[in-house]
Amino acid sequence: MQINITSFDSFILKKIAAAAEELGVETYAVGGFVRDKILNRPTKDLDIVCVGDGIKLAEAVAEKFNPKPQVSFFKNFGTAQIKIKKEKRETRNEEFFEIEFVGARKESYRSDSRKPDIEIGTLSDDQNRRDFTINALAIGLNKNNYGELIDPFNGVNDIELQTIQTPLDPDITFSDDPLRMMRAIRFATQLNFNIKQETFDSIIKNANRINIISQERITDEFNKIMMSEKPSIGWDLLSKSGLLQIIFPQMMALHGAEHKDGLGHKDNFYHTLQVLDNICPNTQNLWLRWAALLHDIGKPPTKRFEEGHGFTFHGHEVVGGRMTPKIFANLKLPMNDKMRYVQKLVELHLRPISVTKENITDSAIRRLLFDAGEDIDDLMTLCKADITSKNKQKVRRFLNNFDFVQERMRIVEAADNLRKWQPPITGELIMQTFGLKPEKRVGIIKDTIREAILDGIIKNDYETAYQFMLEKGKEIGLMPIIS
């Protein structure tokens, strides 16, 4: 089996081997690093197992580098980490290669916790506790076996077969550490591998064990699935395994295509997954991908059947926007500008479509630019991904309409500069001009100026807006106290 070790890898591994020999401890490179080298995938980290004190080995390895990296250690877990600076030639930016050290160990679990009781063990014990055969691989770093691949569970064969299975009984593996169920699905998504049927059946059987896992760790797996090339693989597996109903029931509620009186609607779950896959080639923005996942989340609570018309989801974008903060809070996603960005795109995702159905007035374009602001390009990317029809002519028609809208936006933006909207007249200036304190009339004048700009009645510049402010103030009985 070919293992694609780079010159940088060799540089690192030889220093670790030298330090291990000086300490007289058996040492191995293990896990994902070995798997990804076989798959010729890029690696940013390395796990090292030694039959001895992992923290002591980390400190000895750090001494081999100049400048010496800081050793971060976690005595409760017997692990340590160092970060080696690695220059990224194409951008000239520094990258860090993380190396984690741990002593070989045995683990045993209680039914109510994923925190194991740990004992000192051998390499074999350490490989037995690994989650999947493809992660139970090791490379010897000792004088007598340097570079030798150690594969007790035939993980190389599973890599060749593109199969994910546990090294031991999957019921024990998943019951001991239920996060491994999420990891199985995440690896299947990232690597485009199949989960062995016996292993997947065990995930279904043990799905309720996920309740002992913290939301932060579950959501970390969500995000890794989201950043995969084809995230739909993971979300579909989460659904079929029973895990999704437990950890994200709002997504499961999108399932189902219903027909009544010869009228029906598509399955919004699989439509959503298609939109998510559609957007991925066009963005590495995690939060734009989350907006794609949540864009129709408001459809189940807004679903209605109208006689002679069929199923409707009126206002689902508004309801979806209202649901977004609660979903982010439940999933322990950031409740900051990231959440507000996703919420905005969910609320606005139908607006560009509605604009294509109108006569596309400059006023409609201005309002879209104003409401979307700096996120208009991302909104248009989402809208294009939302076209999932199998009718190629229909898809082309929608895309042409969006192209036309974007050209009109470019023209209007060049004239009105609405993307980076800063009101030419502030509330403070209105109060100063008319001698007012904060009150309702200040807001009325400010809103009137904004609406006049968006409707094209006045230009988006200070002088024009100032004169308009004076006129509107006069109409409601206000006189300027300064000229």
C-alpha positions in Angstrom: 0.0 0.0 0.0 1.4 3.4 -1.1 1.6 6.0 1.7 2.2 9.5 0.4 4.6 10.9 2.9 5.8 14.4 1.9 9.2 15.9 2.7 7.6 18.0 5.4 5.9 14.9 6.9 9.3 13.0 6.9 11.0 16.0 8.5 8.4 15.9 11.4 8.3 12.2 11.8 12.1 11.8 12.0 12.3 14.4 14.8 9.6 12.5 16.7 11.3 9.2 16.1 14.6 10.6 17.3 13.0 12.0 20.5 11.2 8.7 21.1 14.5 6.7 20.7 16.2 8.9 23.3 13.4 8.3 25.7 13.3 4.6 24.9 9.5 4.5 24.2 7.6 2.7 21.4 6.0 5.4 19.2 3.5 5.4 16.3 1.8 7.8 14.0 -1.9 6.8 14.1 -5.4 7.5 12.9 -6.6 10.1 10.4 -3.1 11.1 9.4 -2.3 7.6 8.2 -5.8 7.2 6.5 -5.5 10.5 4.7 -1.9 9.8 3.5 -3.2 6.6 1.9 -6.1 8.5 0.3 -3.7 11.3 -0.8 -5.8 13.9 1.1 -4.2 17.0 2.7 -3.4 16.8 6.4 -3.1 19.6 8.9 -2.5 17.5 12.0 -0.9 14.4 13.3 -1.7 12.0 16.2 1.1 10.3 17.9 0.7 7.3 20.3 3.5 6.1 22.5 3.7 3.2 25.0 4.6 5.5 27.8 4.2 9.1 28.9 2.7 11.2 26.0 3.3 14.5 27.7 7.0 13.7 28.3 7.4 12.7 24.6 5.8 16.0 23.5 8.2 18.0 25.6 11.2 16.0 24.1 9.9 16.5 20.6 9.5 20.3 21.2 13.2 20.5 22.1 14.1 19.3 18.6 12.7 22.4 16.9 14.1 25.9 16.7 12.3 28.0 17.7 10.9 25.7 20.3 7.1 25.4 20.1 5.0 25.8 23.2 3.7 22.5 24.7 0.1 22.6 25.7 -0.8 19.7 27.9 -3.9 18.3 29.6 -2.9 16.2 32.5 -6.4 14.9 33.2 -6.4 13.2 29.7 -2.7 12.5 29.5 -2.4 14.4 26.2 -0.2 17.2 24.9 0.0 19.2 21.8 2.5 21.3 19.9 2.1 23.4 16.8 4.8 23.7 14.2 4.9 26.7 11.9 4.6 25.7 8.2 5.0 28.3 5.5 2.3 28.2 2.9 4.3 29.0 -0.3 1.5 30.0 -2.5 0.2 32.8 -0.2 3.4 33.3 1.9 1.1 33.0 4.9 2.1 31.0 8.0 0.1 27.8 8.7 0.4 25.6 11.8 0.7 21.9 11.7 -0.7 20.4 15.0 0.8 17.3 16.6 -1.0 15.7 19.4 0.7 13.1 21.7 -1.0 10.6 24.0 0.1 7.5 25.8 -1.4 4.2 24.6 -4.4 3.3 26.7 -7.3 1.1 27.4 -10.8 2.6 27.9 -13.9 1.4 29.6 -17.2 3.2 29.7 -20.2 3.6 32.0 -23.7 3.6 30.4 -24.5 7.2 31.5 -21.3 8.9 30.3 -19.0 9.2 27.3 -16.1 9.9 29.6 -14.1 6.7 29.8 -12.1 5.1 32.7 -8.6 5.0 31.3 -5.7 2.6 32.0 -2.2 2.4 30.5 -2.2 0.1 27.6 -0.4 -1.2 24.5 -0.6 -0.2 20.9 -3.0 -3.0 20.4 -5.2 -1.7 23.2 -5.1 1.8 21.6 -6.1 0.4 18.1 -8.9 -1.6 19.7 -10.5 1.6 21.1 -10.5 3.4 17.7 -13.8 4.3 16.2 -13.4 2.8 12.7 -11.1 0.4 10.9 -9.9 3.1 8.6 -8.8 5.1 11.7 -7.2 2.2 13.4 -4.1 2.3 11.2 -0.6 3.0 12.6 2.9 3.7 11.2 5.9 2.6 13.3 8.4 5.3 14.2 10.8 3.0 16.0 14.2 1.8 14.9 12.9 -1.8 14.3 9.7 -0.8 12.4 10.2 2.7 11.1 7.6 3.3 8.3 5.9 -0.1 8.7 2.1 0.0 8.4 0.3 -1.8 11.2 -3.3 -2.7 10.2 -4.9 -5.2 12.6 -8.4 -4.7 11.4 -7.8 -4.7 7.6 -8.5 -1.0 7.4 -6.6 -0.6 4.2 -9.0 -3.0 2.5 -11.9 -0.9 3.8 -10.3 2.2 2.3 -10.0 0.4 -1.0 -13.7 -0.7 -0.7 -14.7 2.8 0.5 -16.4 1.2 3.5 -16.8 2.5 7.1 -17.2 -0.1 9.8 -16.1 -0.4 13.5 -13.1 -2.5 14.5 -15.1 -4.2 17.3 -18.9 -4.9 17.9 -20.6 -1.7 16.7 -23.2 -1.8 19.5 -20.3 -1.6 22.0 -18.5 1.1 20.0 -21.5 3.4 19.7 -22.9 2.8 23.1 -19.5 3.6 24.7 -19.1 6.8 22.8 -22.3 7.8 20.9 -20.5 10.7 19.1 -19.0 8.0 16.9 -22.4 7.7 15.3 -22.1 11.3 14.1 -18.5 10.7 13.1 -19.4 7.7 11.0 -21.9 9.8 9.0 -19.4 12.7 8.8 -16.7 10.5 7.4 -19.1 8.9 5.0 -19.9 12.4 3.8 -16.3 13.8 3.6 -14.8 10.7 2.0 -17.9 9.6 0.0 -17.7 6.2 1.6 -20.5 3.8 2.4 -21.3 2.8 6.0 -21.4 -1.0 6.3 -25.0 -2.2 6.8 -24.3 -3.9 10.2 -22.6 -0.6 11.4 -25.5 1.5 10.1 -28.1 -0.8 11.7 -26.3 -0.3 15.0 -26.5 3.5 14.6 -30.3 3.1 14.2 -30.4 0.9 17.2 -28.4 3.2 19.4 -29.6 6.5 18.2 -31.1 7.6 21.5 -27.6 7.3 23.1 -26.8 10.6 21.3 -28.7 12.4 24.1 -25.7 12.1 26.4 -23.5 14.1 24.0 -23.1 17.8 24.4 -24.7 20.0 21.8 -21.4 21.7 21.0 -19.8 18.4 19.9 -22.9 17.5 17.8 -22.9 20.9 16.1 -19.1 20.6 15.4 -20.0 17.4 13.4 -22.8 19.3 11.7 -20.4 22.0 10.6 -17.9 19.5 9.3 -20.7 17.8 7.3 -21.8 21.3 6.0 -18.2 22.0 4.7 -18.1 18.7 2.8 -18.2 18.7 -1.0 -21.7 17.1 -0.9 -23.3 17.7 2.5 -26.6 16.1 1.4 -25.0 12.7 2.0 -24.6 13.4 5.7 -28.0 15.0 6.2 -29.8 12.1 4.4 -27.9 9.6 6.5 -28.8 11.5 9.7 -32.4 11.4 8.7 -32.4 7.7 7.8 -30.5 6.7 11.0 -33.1 8.3 13.3 -30.5 10.8 14.7 -31.9 13.8 13.0 -35.4 13.5 14.7 -33.6 13.7 18.0 -31.0 16.4 17.4 -32.7 18.6 14.8 -36.5 17.9 14.6 -37.2 21.1 12.6 -35.2 19.6 9.7 -37.1 16.3 9.9 -40.4 18.3 9.7 -39.5 19.2 6.1 -39.9 15.6 5.1 -42.8 14.4 2.9 -44.6 15.1 -0.3 -48.4 15.3 0.0 -51.1 15.0 -2.6 -54.7 16.0 -2.4 -57.4 16.3 -5.1 -54.8 15.6 -7.7 -52.6 18.5 -6.4 -49.3 18.0 -4.6 -46.1 19.6 -3.5 -42.5 18.4 -3.6 -40.6 16.9 -0.7 -39.1 20.0 0.9 -36.4 18.0 2.8 -34.9 16.7 -0.4 -35.4 20.0 -2.1 -33.4 21.6 0.7 -30.6 19.1 0.3 -30.5 19.8 -3.4 -30.2 23.5 -2.8 -27.4 22.9 -0.3 -25.5 20.8 -2.8 -26.1 23.4 -5.5 -24.6 26.2 -3.5 -21.5 24.3 -2.4 -19.4 24.7 -5.6 -19.9 28.4 -5.4 -19.0 29.1 -1.8 -16.8 28.0 1.1 -18.8 30.3 3.4 -20.2 28.1 6.2 -23.0 30.5 7.0 -24.2 30.9 3.4 -24.4 27.1 3.4 -26.5 27.3 6.6 -28.7 29.8 5.0 -29.3 27.3 2.1 -30.1 24.6 4.7 -32.6 26.8 6.6 -34.1 28.8 3.7 -37.4 26.8 3.7 -37.4 25.8 7.4 -40.6 27.9 7.8 -42.6 25.8 5.3 -44.0 23.1 7.7 -45.8 25.6 10.0 -47.1 27.6 7.1 -48.4 24.7 4.9 -52.0 25.2 3.8 -54.3 23.6 1.2 -56.3 26.0 -0.9 -59.2 24.4 -2.8 -58.6 24.5 -6.6 -55.1 25.9 -6.1 -53.2 23.4 -4.1 -50.7 23.6 -1.2 -49.3 26.9 -0.2 -46.6 28.1 2.1 -47.4 31.8 2.3 -45.0 33.8 4.5 -42.7 30.9 5.1 -39.7 33.2 4.6 -40.9 35.4 7.4 -41.7 32.5 9.7 -38.3 30.9 8.8 -36.5 34.1 9.7 -38.3 34.1 13.1 -37.3 30.4 13.7 -33.6 31.1 12.9 -32.5 32.6 16.2 -34.1 29.8 18.2 -32.5 27.1 16.0 -29.1 28.8 16.4 -29.6 28.9 20.1 -30.7 25.3 20.3 -27.7 24.1 18.2 -25.3 26.3 20.1 -24.4 28.2 16.9 -23.1 31.7 17.4 -25.8 34.2 18.4 -24.1 37.1 16.7 -23.7 38.7 13.2 -23.4 35.1 11.8 -26.9 34.3 13.0 -28.3 37.7 11.8 -26.7 37.1 8.4 -28.4 33.7 8.0 -31.7 35.2 9.3 -31.5 38.0 6.7 -30.9 35.6 3.8 -33.7 33.3 5.0 -36.1 36.3 5.1 -35.1 37.7 1.8 -34.6 34.5 -0.3 -37.9 35.0 -2.2 -37.4 38.7 -3.0 -35.2 38.4 -6.1 -37.7 35.8 -7.5 -40.6 38.2 -6.9 -38.6 41.0 -8.6 -38.3 38.8 -11.8 -42.0 38.5 -11.9 -42.6 42.3 -11.9 -41.8 44.9 -14.5 -38.6 45.3 -12.5 -38.9 49.0 -11.6 -35.8 50.8 -10.4 -37.7 51.3 -7.1 -38.0 47.5 -6.6 -34.3 47.1 -7.4 -33.4 49.9 -4.9 -35.4 48.3 -2.1 -33.8 44.9 -2.7 -30.3 46.5 -2.7 -31.2 48.5 0.4 -32.6 45.5 2.4 -29.8 43.1 1.3 -27.0 45.6 1.6 -23.5 44.0 1.5 -25.0 40.5 1.4 -26.8 41.0 -2.0 -24.3 38.8 -3.9 -24.7 36.0 -1.4 -28.5 36.4 -1.7 -28.3 36.0 -5.4 -26.1 32.9 -5.1 -28.7 31.4 -2.8 -31.5 32.2 -5.1 -29.8 30.6 -8.1 -29.1 27.5 -6.0 -32.8 27.4 -5.1 -33.7 26.5 -8.7 -34.1 22.7 -8.5 -36.5 22.0 -11.3 -35.8 19.0 -13.6 -37.1 21.1 -16.5 -33.9 22.5 -18.1 -35.8 25.2 -20.0 -37.4 26.4 -16.8 -34.0 26.5 -15.0 -32.5 28.4 -17.9 -35.4 30.9 -17.9 -35.0 31.6 -14.1 -31.2 31.9 -14.5 -31.7 34.4 -17.3 -34.1 36.4 -15.3 -31.7 36.5 -12.4 -28.9 37.6 -14.7 -31.1 40.4 -15.9 -31.9 41.5 -12.4 -28.2 41.5 -11.5 -27.4 43.7 -14.5 -30.2 46.1 -13.4 -28.8 46.1 -9.9 -25.4 46.9 -11.2 -26.8 49.9 -13.0 -28.9 51.2 -10.1 -26.1 50.6 -7.6 -23.7 52.6 -9.8 -26.1 55.6 -9.7 -27.5 55.4 -6.2 -24.8 53.6 -4.1 -27.3 51.8 -2.0 -25.3 48.7 -1.1 -23.3 50.6 1.6 -26.3 52.6 2.7 -25.6 55.4 5.0 -28.6 57.8 5.4 -27.6 61.3 4.1 -29.7 62.8 6.8 -29.4 61.5 10.4 -31.8 61.7 13.2 -29.4 63.9 15.1 -29.3 66.4 12.2 -33.1 66.5 12.1 -33.3 67.2 15.8 -30.6 69.9 15.5 -32.3 71.6 12.5 -35.8 71.8 14.0 -34.8 72.0 17.7 -36.4 68.7 18.6 -35.8 66.1 21.3 -36.1 62.4 20.4 -39.7 62.0 19.3 -42.1 60.5 16.7 -41.7 63.3 14.2 -38.0 62.7 13.9 -38.6 59.1 12.8 -41.4 60.2 10.4 -39.1 62.7 8.6 -36.2 60.2 8.5 -38.4 57.4 7.1 -39.9 59.8 4.5 -36.5 60.7 3.2 -35.5 57.1 3.0 -38.7 56.1 1.1 -38.2 59.1 -1.3 -34.7 57.9 -2.1 -35.8 54.3 -2.6 -38.7 55.4 -4.8 -36.4 57.6 -6.9 -38.2 60.8 -6.0 -34.9 62.4 -4.8 -31.3 61.5 -5.3 -29.2 59.8 -2.6 -27.0 62.8 -1.7 -26.8 65.2 1.2 -27.9 68.5 -0.5 -31.0 67.0 -2.2 -32.0 65.1 1.0 -31.5 68.2 3.2 -33.8 70.4 1.1 -36.4 67.6 1.1 -36.1 67.4 4.9 -36.9 71.1 5.2 -39.9 70.7 2.9 -41.3 67.8 4.9 -40.6 69.5 8.2 -42.6 72.5 7.0 -45.5 70.2 5.9 -45.9 69.0 9.5 -45.5 72.5 11.1 -41.8 72.5 11.8 -39.5 75.4 11.1 -35.7 75.3 11.1 -34.0 77.1 13.9 -30.8 77.4 11.9 -30.3 78.1 8.2 
